[in-house]
């Protein structure tokens, strides 16, 4: 993420430090006979993590862009990375997390795998 922004290569590694949290979720969205009613598989939201890596088998993920929902293309063997709220609060204020949602399909199940990566807690106990 640092390289295309012309930042030092370890810029984000230094900000994350040790103790970062990684969680995975496997999602199966059942088919809906009337997806034209915009039956939501996952309501609009912004992840509370730093970033999320997603692999998906079919189109159904949408991002908000300029007040319109756009469908994120599903590409074989691709990994989609979506920034979350924690990236917006980092000293490098470059990333703005996009709201996203998941729609259902009529032609069958939709499967995705998401890995959520979070910075370590800065709260002392």
C-alpha positions, 0 to 999 in steps of 0.5 A: 500500500505504501509503494504506489503512494511514494511512501517508505516501504515499511511505513504501514508496518511501523504504524501497525506494530506487533499484536495486530489482529487477523480474523476471517469470515466465510460468507454464504448468501442464499439465493433470493427469488426477487433480488430486484427488490434489493434484498440485502445480503449485508446492509451498507456499512464501513468496516471498523478494521484497518483493511479487509481482504476479500475473495468472491465467487460472483458479483454482488459486492457494491461500493458507494462512489459519488452517492451511487452504488457501483458493482465491484467486478468479480475477478478470478484469482483476485484479492480485493482490499477494502480500507476500513475506519482505522485507516482513516485515523492513521497519521497518513490520512490518505485512505477514506473507507468506502461504504459497501453492501452485498446484494443477493442473486436469484441464480444461486448461492454467493460465497465470499471469504473476508479477512479482517486486519486490525491494528493492535489496541492502544488501550492500556489495561 
